[in-house]
């Protein structure tokens, strides 16, 4: 009996040690994948405490920084450098960056990063009837907790139906896209879309999300 108790104690200690070591890695995976339920819950709590809802991108950056003192979540500040990868934004008349995109032609001004992403991806989808199918199969379309482009709205976040309905829009008839995204996630989707459309950033396509 004493031997059995000792074996159980050793086994339980091993399990506890394994769990303790795994928790940080599991949390980091959720943060890196910008798990929408974590971001949404934090945004809800901030809004409840101060009456101002933070931007999704600000919450995602805060989680990645892991230091509450480094980012004012309630009143998010845009970084001085562009968050979009490999972009070449059209200059504004006042000399600053202009929010929008260009695809093989004129620059399209946009009101938000989401509008930039939707505008570009919709252009690709309308030009190629196989585009959405190929995006769906692309490895970058499948995150740990969501799928960005899909036919099934309730597959997008793999969470409750209300969340999926609130944070997705129709891309083209029969296809939907996630919208509860940070600038980094939208840049990733645009990069994937360019690969699928066989277009080159800064040659065929340029964009700015901020």
BAFI-3210 file (N, C-alpha, C; in Angstrom, 3 decimals, decimal comma, padded with zeros to 6 digits):
// residues 210
n [1|2|3|4|5|6|7|8|9|10|11|12|13|14|15|16|17|18|19|20|21|22|23|24|25|26|27|28|29|30|31|32|33|34|35|36|37|38|39|40|41|42|43|44|45|46|47|48|49|50|51|52|53|54|55|56|57|58|59|60|61|62|63|64|65|66|67|68|69|70|71|72|73|74|75|76|77|78|79|80|81|82|83|84|85|86|87|88|89|90|91|92|93|94|95|96|97|98|99|100|101|102|103|104|105|106|107|108|109|110|111|112|113|114|115|116|117|118|119|120|121|122|123|124|125|126|127|128|129|130|131|132|133|134|135|136|137|138|139|140|141|142|143|144|145|146|147|148|149|150|151|152|153|154|155|156|157|158|159|160|161|162|163|164|165|166|167|168|169|170|171|172|173|174|175|176|177|178|179|180|181|182|183|184|185|186|187|188|189|190|191|192|193|194|195|196|197|198|199|200|201|202|203|204|205|206|207|208|209|210]
n.u [000,831|001,905|003,865|002,302|000,985|003,159|003,949|001,685|001,819|004,204|003,533|001,406|002,743|004,394|002,513|001,464|003,713|004,151|001,789|002,063|004,327|003,344|001,229|002,105|002,975|000,635|-001,012|000,453|000,102|-002,624|-002,595|-000,853|-002,331|-004,381|-006,832|-010,247|-012,208|-010,909|-009,901|-012,292|-013,578|-011,831|-012,000|-014,717|-014,689|-013,021|-014,575|-016,794|-015,706|-014,715|-016,282|-015,436|-014,804|-012,102|-009,953|-009,743|-007,178|-005,583|-006,085|-005,099|-002,378|-001,728|-002,033|000,024|002,254|002,176|002,396|000,874|001,481|002,584|000,878|-001,814|-004,791|-007,531|-007,564|-006,350|-003,262|-002,034|000,768|003,863|005,135|004,078|001,760|001,164|002,435|004,994|003,984|002,972|001,843|-000,298|000,595|-000,988|-002,665|-001,685|000,719|000,889|000,272|-002,057|-005,046|-005,916|-005,932|-004,265|-004,674|-003,242|-003,589|-005,459|-005,451|-007,437|-009,235|-009,966|-012,048|-011,407|-009,285|-010,491|-012,132|-010,186|-009,039|-011,349|-011,997|-009,763|-009,623|-012,124|-011,925|-010,063|-011,521|-013,754|-012,541|-011,610|-013,057|-012,207|-010,845|-011,712|-012,117|-009,502|-008,255|-009,523|-008,357|-005,737|-002,919|-002,499|-005,000|-006,192|-006,375|-005,557|-007,882|-009,834|-011,209|-010,479|-011,617|-014,466|-017,197|-019,048|-020,529|-020,517|-018,274|-016,205|-015,198|-015,442|-016,815|-019,511|-022,706|-023,787|-021,565|-020,158|-021,979|-022,005|-019,420|-018,622|-018,760|-020,365|-018,330|-018,272|-021,155|-022,023|-019,658|-017,868|-016,162|-013,976|-014,172|-013,438|-010,712|-007,222|-004,840|-002,505|-003,496|-005,204|-003,334|-001,998|-004,017|-004,374|-001,837|-001,867|-004,006|-002,923|-000,899|-002,480|-003,867|-001,799|-000,315|001,975|003,124|003,705|004,275|002,154|000,188|-000,573|-000,946|-002,349|-003,011|-003,218]
n.v [-001,207|001,270|001,566|001,794|004,207|005,944|005,745|006,834|009,445|010,377|010,207|012,056|014,404|014,637|015,078|017,531|019,163|018,997|020,201|022,774|023,676|023,714|025,502|028,318|028,122|027,333|029,533|031,508|030,603|031,110|033,901|034,599|033,688|035,394|034,886|035,188|035,179|035,792|038,359|039,754|039,528|040,957|043,476|044,013|044,192|046,412|048,417|048,332|049,311|051,893|053,075|053,404|051,711|049,705|049,492|046,569|045,979|047,333|045,899|043,359|043,970|044,733|042,305|040,837|042,321|041,957|043,535|045,655|048,317|049,248|049,903|052,013|050,817|051,608|053,979|053,627|054,054|054,726|053,107|054,666|053,656|051,962|049,250|047,427|044,916|045,131|047,362|050,107|052,923|055,387|058,800|061,339|064,495|066,195|065,188|062,970|059,412|057,551|055,947|052,975|051,211|049,885|048,177|047,000|049,523|052,543|054,318|053,430|055,085|054,422|053,960|052,504|049,887|047,415|047,886|048,208|045,607|044,078|045,301|044,723|041,853|041,175|042,145|040,346|037,966|038,383|038,491|035,961|032,892|030,652|031,539|031,855|029,194|028,240|029,883|028,961|026,459|027,098|027,081|029,262|030,216|028,904|029,233|028,657|028,962|029,769|030,186|032,081|032,670|031,266|029,038|028,512|030,251|029,693|028,301|029,986|031,210|029,111|029,184|030,451|030,864|033,460|035,135|034,509|035,433|038,158|038,992|038,612|038,908|038,882|037,972|037,420|036,227|033,293|032,982|033,821|036,092|036,619|039,323|040,331|041,380|042,119|044,621|043,231|040,645|041,176|042,037|039,639|038,110|039,561|039,216|036,414|036,290|037,641|035,853|033,646|034,805|035,180|037,549|040,276|041,932|045,438|045,559|044,583|045,092|047,391|048,650|050,271|050,056|051,841]
n.w [000,000|000,819|-001,109|-003,409|-002,846|-002,891|-005,553|-006,822|-005,816|-006,929|-009,620|-009,737|-009,048|-011,254|-013,273|-012,428|-012,651|-015,410|-016,404|-015,309|-016,665|-019,235|-019,387|-019,854|-022,549|-023,855|-023,339|-024,720|-027,310|-027,690|-027,528|-029,650|-031,790|-031,640|-030,257|-030,613|-028,584|-026,200|-026,758|-027,238|-024,740|-023,058|-024,262|-023,772|-020,949|-020,537|-021,740|-020,052|-017,698|-018,251|-020,185|-022,772|-025,739|-026,600|-029,528|-031,579|-032,500|-030,638|-028,287|-028,997|-029,365|-026,762|-025,348|-026,513|-025,748|-023,022|-020,773|-018,701|-018,350|-020,661|-022,713|-023,392|-023,048|-023,048|-024,463|-027,229|-028,939|-032,166|-033,664|-034,632|-036,851|-039,847|-039,520|-041,435|-043,598|-045,963|-047,524|-049,646|-049,264|-050,755|-050,765|-048,763|-049,428|-047,454|-046,792|-045,112|-044,372|-046,366|-045,827|-047,372|-050,562|-053,508|-056,528|-059,218|-060,424|-059,914|-056,780|-053,964|-051,625|-048,186|-045,248|-043,039|-041,661|-041,994|-044,191|-046,145|-046,281|-047,024|-049,471|-051,131|-051,062|-052,046|-054,666|-055,711|-055,452|-057,111|-059,566|-060,070|-060,202|-058,803|-056,657|-053,873|-053,080|-053,246|-051,396|-049,079|-048,769|-048,264|-046,086|-044,380|-043,956|-041,928|-038,617|-035,102|-033,659|-035,409|-038,740|-041,541|-044,138|-045,498|-046,416|-044,487|-042,032|-039,303|-038,898|-038,773|-036,313|-034,600|-032,265|-030,256|-031,938|-032,081|-031,841|-034,185|-036,096|-035,581|-036,122|-038,828|-042,401|-045,649|-048,282|-051,093|-052,911|-051,239|-049,857|-046,879|-044,602|-041,829|-039,444|-036,985|-036,284|-035,830|-037,013|-037,724|-038,217|-040,376|-042,251|-042,609|-043,839|-046,228|-047,341|-047,727|-049,543|-051,734|-052,477|-053,265|-055,381|-057,050|-057,124|-056,580|-053,726|-053,457|-056,084|-057,852|-056,010|-053,398|-050,065|-047,153|-043,769|-041,726]
ca.u [000,000|002,792|004,519|001,287|000,783|004,346|003,885|000,643|002,303|005,207|002,815|000,658|003,703|004,831|001,436|001,389|004,871|003,915|000,756|002,640|005,239|002,609|000,303|002,604|003,006|-000,746|-001,461|001,126|-000,541|-003,885|-002,264|-000,294|-003,409|-005,380|-008,089|-011,265|-012,982|-010,100|-009,867|-013,633|-013,863|-011,044|-012,598|-015,967|-014,377|-012,515|-015,717|-017,635|-015,046|-014,458|-017,241|-014,821|-014,417|-010,804|-009,855|-009,273|-005,727|-004,961|-006,175|-004,164|-001,016|-001,566|-001,830|001,354|003,247|002,156|002,729|-000,233|001,959|003,175|-000,102|-003,073|-005,789|-008,805|-007,389|-005,230|-002,488|-001,474|002,219|004,370|005,464|002,912|001,693|001,013|003,691|005,314|002,998|003,459|000,626|-000,344|000,658|-002,143|-002,306|-000,984|002,022|000,831|-000,140|-003,467|-005,651|-006,523|-005,199|-004,223|-004,493|-003,055|-004,200|-005,665|-005,546|-008,785|-009,268|-010,859|-012,310|-010,934|-008,476|-011,396|-012,555|-009,037|-008,970|-012,506|-011,908|-008,764|-009,966|-013,287|-011,448|-009,461|-012,570|-014,602|-011,758|-011,245|-014,076|-011,586|-010,043|-012,143|-011,836|-008,057|-007,970|-010,002|-007,415|-004,405|-002,588|-002,607|-006,411|-006,640|-005,710|-005,844|-009,236|-010,764|-010,929|-010,742|-012,497|-015,166|-018,606|-019,873|-020,340|-020,314|-016,958|-015,190|-014,553|-015,594|-017,343|-020,966|-023,270|-023,973|-020,259|-019,874|-022,877|-021,646|-018,066|-018,314|-019,563|-020,296|-017,253|-019,028|-022,213|-021,601|-018,411|-017,815|-014,831|-013,938|-013,931|-012,951|-009,300|-006,246|-004,136|-001,585|-004,269|-005,669|-002,168|-001,757|-005,028|-004,058|-000,665|-002,326|-004,828|-002,023|-000,275|-003,470|-004,171|-000,539|000,056|003,142|003,028|004,561|004,362|000,764|-000,709|-000,038|-002,042|-002,034|-004,086|-003,300]
ca.v [000,000|002,426|001,687|002,312|005,625|006,673|005,795|007,805|010,788|010,737|010,422|013,306|015,515|014,744|015,713|018,939|019,841|019,087|021,206|024,088|024,069|023,835|026,639|029,501|027,880|027,322|030,936|032,214|030,194|031,850|035,299|034,715|033,450|036,442|034,201|036,245|035,216|036,504|039,773|040,312|039,622|042,065|044,712|044,216|044,620|047,786|049,295|048,375|050,081|053,308|053,599|053,521|050,391|049,759|048,870|045,185|045,977|047,758|044,790|042,319|044,421|044,686|040,915|040,399|042,994|041,297|044,471|046,606|049,698|049,638|050,281|052,529|050,044|052,307|054,999|053,078|054,942|054,086|053,163|055,617|052,923|051,229|047,866|046,580|044,363|045,333|048,238|051,350|053,742|056,639|059,932|062,225|065,867|066,868|064,572|061,777|058,191|057,518|054,643|052,468|050,189|049,939|046,874|047,155|050,754|053,718|054,170|053,492|055,536|053,654|054,567|051,624|048,759|046,352|048,237|047,920|044,152|043,619|045,800|043,965|040,436|041,089|042,305|039,076|036,945|038,652|038,287|034,545|032,064|029,613|032,201|031,562|027,780|028,081|030,519|028,079|025,358|027,624|026,837|030,494|030,510|028,120|029,523|027,695|029,123|030,305|030,131|033,445|032,692|029,981|029,051|028,290|031,342|029,182|027,681|031,038|031,335|027,853|029,539|030,478|031,354|034,916|035,757|034,325|036,301|039,562|039,328|038,096|039,519|038,181|038,427|037,335|035,257|031,941|032,983|034,801|036,393|037,111|040,770|040,685|041,154|043,191|044,981|042,144|039,550|041,600|041,999|038,228|037,682|040,203|038,518|035,118|036,523|037,982|034,605|032,844|035,507|035,248|038,959|040,615|043,174|046,532|045,545|044,562|045,502|048,136|048,972|050,816|049,817|052,927]
ca.w [000,000|000,895|-002,417|-004,335|-002,526|-003,345|-007,016|-007,177|-005,491|-007,934|-010,880|-009,627|-009,103|-012,643|-014,025|-012,025|-013,250|-016,847|-016,629|-014,974|-017,747|-020,500|-019,347|-020,571|-023,996|-024,322|-023,319|-025,801|-028,555|-027,784|-027,793|-030,998|-032,749|-031,393|-029,991|-030,578|-027,341|-025,208|-027,147|-027,054|-023,300|-022,523|-024,786|-023,029|-019,589|-020,611|-022,012|-018,858|-016,640|-018,560|-021,142|-024,095|-026,228|-027,295|-030,842|-031,556|-032,676|-029,382|-027,333|-029,445|-029,065|-025,318|-024,950|-026,963|-024,920|-021,719|-019,702|-018,658|-018,326|-021,938|-023,711|-022,859|-023,772|-023,207|-025,477|-027,983|-029,785|-033,326|-033,705|-035,611|-038,066|-040,329|-039,084|-042,597|-044,081|-047,368|-048,137|-050,213|-049,314|-051,509|-049,838|-048,729|-049,797|-046,361|-046,601|-044,276|-045,059|-046,731|-045,589|-048,587|-051,304|-054,963|-057,156|-060,665|-060,916|-059,076|-055,326|-053,404|-050,232|-047,323|-043,947|-041,967|-042,098|-042,445|-045,542|-047,011|-046,455|-047,781|-050,837|-051,881|-051,188|-052,941|-056,046|-056,118|-055,538|-058,271|-060,790|-060,235|-059,540|-057,966|-055,628|-052,504|-052,820|-053,023|-050,099|-048,010|-048,617|-047,932|-044,677|-043,595|-043,728|-040,774|-037,358|-034,036|-033,123|-036,395|-040,173|-041,989|-045,304|-045,520|-046,821|-043,296|-041,067|-037,947|-038,864|-038,747|-035,008|-033,864|-030,942|-030,289|-033,190|-032,032|-032,091|-035,607|-036,855|-035,335|-036,573|-040,163|-043,462|-046,930|-049,158|-052,335|-052,642|-050,905|-049,086|-045,786|-044,090|-040,457|-039,342|-035,647|-036,576|-035,645|-038,244|-038,064|-038,807|-041,695|-043,133|-042,918|-044,806|-047,511|-047,869|-048,221|-050,727|-052,845|-052,909|-053,977|-056,628|-057,797|-057,252|-055,764|-052,965|-053,889|-057,547|-058,319|-054,925|-052,263|-049,144|-045,846|-042,814|-040,733]
c.u [000,861|003,481|003,556|001,047|001,943|004,341|002,860|001,121|003,312|004,535|002,063|001,581|004,176|003,785|001,332|002,519|004,664|002,889|001,305|003,552|004,489|001,700|000,847|002,598|001,595|-001,307|-000,846|000,512|-001,849|-003,629|-001,768|-001,365|-004,531|-006,761|-009,198|-012,044|-012,226|-010,107|-011,215|-013,959|-013,096|-011,609|-013,897|-015,702|-013,857|-013,671|-016,625|-017,036|-014,922|-015,416|-016,698|-014,376|-013,097|-010,873|-009,317|-007,752|-005,011|-004,976|-005,184|-002,727|-000,742|-001,278|-000,438|002,462|003,331|002,507|001,694|000,238|002,455|002,169|-001,375|-004,249|-007,063|-008,745|-006,194|-004,570|-001,946|000,049|002,674|004,732|004,241|002,938|001,542|002,380|003,835|004,273|003,660|002,281|000,785|-000,263|-000,600|-001,709|-001,526|000,357|002,017|000,479|-001,629|-003,977|-006,320|-005,659|-005,202|-003,972|-004,450|-003,702|-004,341|-005,799|-006,993|-008,704|-010,292|-011,007|-011,782|-010,055|-009,335|-011,855|-011,444|-008,985|-010,113|-012,427|-010,952|-009,208|-011,177|-012,873|-010,870|-010,546|-013,449|-013,876|-011,489|-012,247|-013,505|-010,873|-010,439|-011,887|-010,366|-007,617|-008,360|-009,004|-006,020|-004,134|-002,729|-004,054|-006,941|-005,797|-006,073|-007,294|-010,236|-010,297|-011,339|-011,761|-013,135|-016,578|-019,539|-019,586|-019,956|-019,024|-015,866|-014,456|-014,636|-016,041|-018,868|-021,475|-023,403|-022,673|-019,924|-020,712|-022,476|-020,341|-017,680|-019,227|-019,423|-019,205|-017,777|-020,142|-021,673|-020,351|-018,427|-016,385|-014,937|-013,632|-013,419|-011,439|-008,448|-005,615|-003,182|-002,322|-004,764|-004,522|-001,859|-002,740|-004,740|-002,853|-001,038|-003,109|-003,968|-001,323|-001,237|-003,792|-002,954|-000,166|001,170|002,925|004,092|004,865|002,944|-000,194|000,048|-001,217|-001,496|-003,238|-004,169|-002,736]
c.v [001,251|002,658|002,276|003,800|006,467|006,823|006,834|009,228|011,270|011,055|011,748|014,511|015,733|015,433|017,198|019,743|020,040|020,163|022,609|024,585|024,351|025,055|027,867|029,319|027,902|028,748|031,720|031,866|030,945|033,312|035,477|034,541|034,469|035,811|035,229|036,316|035,957|038,000|040,432|040,497|040,792|043,398|045,033|044,764|046,056|048,763|049,430|049,267|051,562|053,903|053,777|052,140|050,485|049,114|047,451|045,138|046,378|046,634|043,691|042,705|044,361|043,261|040,422|041,057|042,357|042,205|045,588|048,051|050,168|050,128|050,808|051,909|050,840|053,378|054,620|054,112|054,154|054,165|054,110|054,941|052,155|049,789|046,928|046,129|044,653|046,186|049,479|052,288|054,983|057,806|060,778|063,624|066,590|066,219|063,337|060,543|058,250|056,096|054,158|051,434|050,497|048,531|047,066|048,443|051,811|053,357|054,320|053,933|054,721|054,346|053,734|050,528|047,626|046,611|047,975|046,424|043,652|044,058|044,993|042,530|040,255|041,254|040,997|038,022|037,133|038,367|036,811|033,665|030,959|030,206|031,781|030,101|027,574|028,761|029,584|026,957|025,813|027,465|028,083|030,893|029,839|028,468|028,483|027,771|029,649|030,009|031,477|033,523|031,313|030,148|029,015|029,359|030,821|028,382|028,714|031,095|030,065|028,117|029,583|031,183|032,869|035,641|035,672|035,260|037,772|039,942|038,636|038,797|038,694|038,809|038,531|036,325|033,842|031,853|034,108|034,976|036,951|038,608|041,200|040,471|042,369|043,539|043,872|041,001|039,928|041,628|040,573|037,733|038,282|039,528|037,166|035,291|036,866|036,731|033,781|033,466|035,641|036,694|039,266|041,942|044,162|046,505|045,612|045,175|046,325|048,506|049,577|050,635|050,891|054,206]
c.w [000,000|-000,440|-003,439|-004,105|-003,046|-004,863|-007,478|-006,931|-006,533|-009,275|-010,857|-009,684|-010,536|-013,507|-013,713|-012,646|-014,740|-017,175|-016,395|-016,092|-019,047|-020,541|-020,084|-022,088|-024,580|-024,380|-024,476|-027,149|-028,764|-028,145|-029,222|-032,063|-032,602|-031,207|-029,784|-029,275|-026,246|-025,496|-026,881|-025,578|-022,685|-022,994|-024,048|-021,630|-019,554|-020,815|-020,791|-017,773|-016,962|-019,580|-022,542|-024,542|-026,993|-028,665|-030,690|-031,640|-031,393|-028,351|-027,708|-029,134|-027,566|-024,842|-025,347|-026,164|-023,541|-020,559|-019,713|-018,741|-019,684|-022,959|-023,071|-023,599|-024,031|-024,290|-026,332|-028,878|-030,966|-033,293|-034,805|-036,914|-038,535|-039,883|-040,260|-043,093|-045,568|-048,072|-048,702|-050,369|-050,147|-050,529|-049,903|-049,125|-048,708|-046,054|-045,726|-045,089|-045,346|-046,576|-046,869|-049,273|-052,796|-055,478|-058,662|-061,189|-059,857|-057,608|-054,874|-051,941|-049,442|-045,978|-042,786|-042,548|-042,620|-043,871|-046,554|-047,319|-047,334|-049,242|-051,687|-052,127|-052,104|-054,404|-056,565|-056,361|-056,776|-059,584|-061,079|-059,494|-058,656|-056,754|-054,210|-052,136|-052,500|-051,735|-048,954|-047,736|-048,201|-046,440|-043,816|-043,330|-042,468|-039,547|-036,318|-033,585|-034,145|-037,811|-040,732|-043,125|-045,452|-046,059|-045,615|-042,246|-039,685|-037,812|-038,605|-037,409|-034,177|-032,426|-031,042|-031,554|-033,208|-032,349|-033,577|-036,465|-036,748|-036,022|-037,884|-041,165|-044,733|-047,792|-050,586|-052,064|-052,401|-050,070|-048,057|-045,302|-042,674|-040,444|-037,980|-035,620|-036,242|-036,984|-038,677|-038,749|-040,201|-042,701|-043,561|-043,973|-046,188|-048,150|-048,449|-049,521|-051,943|-053,380|-053,753|-055,338|-057,533|-058,136|-056,266|-055,057|-053,422|-055,376|-058,117|-057,299|-053,904|-051,357|-047,867|-044,940|-041,747|-041,309]
res [x|x|x|x|x|x|x|x|x|x|x|x|x|x|x|x|x|x|x|x|x|x|x|x|x|x|x|x|x|x|x|x|x|x|x|x|x|x|x|x|x|x|x|x|x|x|x|x|x|x|x|x|x|x|x|x|x|x|x|x|x|x|x|x|x|x|x|x|x|x|x|x|x|x|x|x|x|x|x|x|x|x|x|x|x|x|x|x|x|x|x|x|x|x|x|x|x|x|x|x|x|x|x|x|x|x|x|x|x|x|x|x|x|x|x|x|x|x|x|x|x|x|x|x|x|x|x|x|x|x|x|x|x|x|x|x|x|x|x|x|x|x|x|x|x|x|x|x|x|x|x|x|x|x|x|x|x|x|x|x|x|x|x|x|x|x|x|x|x|x|x|x|x|x|x|x|x|x|x|x|x|x|x|x|x|x|x|x|x|x|x|x|x|x|x|x|x|x|x|x|x|x|x|x|x|x|x|x|x|x]
***
